[in-house]
Amino acid sequence: MLDLSRQYASIREEVLTAVGRTCDSQSYILGEEIAAFEREFAGLCSTSESVACASGTDALWLALAAAGIKSGDSVITTPLSFFASASSIVRAGARPVFADVDPETLNLNPAKVGESLRASSQKRRALMPVHLYGQCADMDGFGRIALEFNLPVVEDAAQAAGATWNGRPAGSLGVVAAFSFYPTKNLSAFGDAGAVTTSDPAMAEHVRSLRNHGAKQRYYHQEIGANSRMDSIQAAVLRVKMPHLPRWNQARRERARTYERLFLDAGLTKTGANSRAPVTLLHTRPQAHHIFHQYVIRAEQRDKLREFLKERGVGSEIYYPVPLHLQKCFAYLGYARGDLPEAERAAQQVLALPMFAELEEDEQKCVVETIAEFYS
């Protein structure tokens, strides 16, 4: 699925120099390395503020807290995402409310969110779209809904560093956003790390306090926070990688186009003339600069196909096999199978294929040929 050693080989000396510089400084928590990363990442996201933290999961909680989400509130989000998208809402004391996804992109569907808001008498406090697989959600649609219902938009941009919508970077499309730098991400640390972006200085100051036990001054605590500080070595690694990110993202986009061509040439994808083909490719909206954190297809007989690929040494993964509204821990929310049919259908079909900037075309051909062999 992902060969991190190829990326590391291309930047090894830069990384070792940066880590050595941090070790020589003997400054490992906060400090200038963190401050420099925050300035540079804010520049990448076209925001005035960026706050480094310990993980993408923490970043989601910090972003929600900064947006004023508290006990008794409810937040609308997608059921087709990593668990932290919903657990962060609970961690903030609020209740997740799920709306269905767009079957073409698998991002949260603004039309379904609008229907949910109009059908409920309960007040919602925020919208949290997820930029799934590296494609920004329909931020035009969510902007209209946010205006109609006077709701802040909190971006879950964990998979979208470098993605844009109508030319605006992920991280600048809502009032506040959360990013993950988990080692599999397009912009990845050498461990857990995350960041919150905003152009609201008060929100940024609140996040800085919360990530440091709720203290603006050491040993003086205005609120209950957490230990969510990014360590300086992670910041040093991320600063090395950030200038390479546009090139790496473009390489992923080129490999996505190669997959599309190979699937079309193999006759595996649904088209007007071939509507019964077994593979459906996800749609990229014209407003979106998709950075393909994952390359995901919808496949018939998905589980059998995945086992076939595994037997032949081809990596794959399912993002995500159980929609969040059907997770056991969220049974108290009262959802039942059939409530969100598009997300449930997608969970039975989605399959992520190998995707990274250094992937070779011969390897992609092997993947598609193996899939064609299965369906033949």
WOGI-V923666 format. One line per field, one symbol per residue. phi: phi as a letter, one per 20 degrees, with the letter a starting at -180 (. if undefined). psi: psi as a letter, one per 20 degrees, with the letter a starting at -180 (. if undefined). A space follows every 10 residues. Layout:
phi->???
psi->???
This chain:
phi->.bdffffggf cgffffffff ffffflddcl nfffffgfff fgffeldecb cfbfafffgf ffffffenfb gneccebeed afgfgeffff ffnddfcdcf dffedmfgeg fffgffffed eefedadcfd efmodfffff ffffffffdl dfddeedgdc fofcclnefg odecfabccd dggefgdced rfabbdcadd gfffffffff fcmmdecgmc debedbecef efffffffff fgfeggffff ffffffffgg fffffemedf cgecfdfedd efedfffeef dlgcddddcf lgfffffffg fdmdfbbdcb fcgffdfgfd gffnfcgofc fffffffecf bedgbafege ffffgggfff fffgff
psi->hpnhhgghhi jghgghgggg ggghhkoipb ahgggggggh hhghilriqp oqahrhghgg ggggghjjpa pirqppaqin rqhhhhhhgg hijapppqqr rpihhjqpoh ghggggghiq ippqhrpnqp npjjpqrnig ghggghggjl pqpopnkhjk oiqrokipqq ijiahqqpqq kqiirgoqak aqqrqpqrjo hggghgghgh ilkkphppjo ohrobrnlpp qhhgggghhg hghigggggh hgghhghggg gggghikiqp rhimijqipp qqqpqhipnp jlgqoprppq lghhgghggg hjkpqrqonq hoqhijqhij hiijqqpihm hgggghhihq pprporhjpq hhggggghhh ghggi.
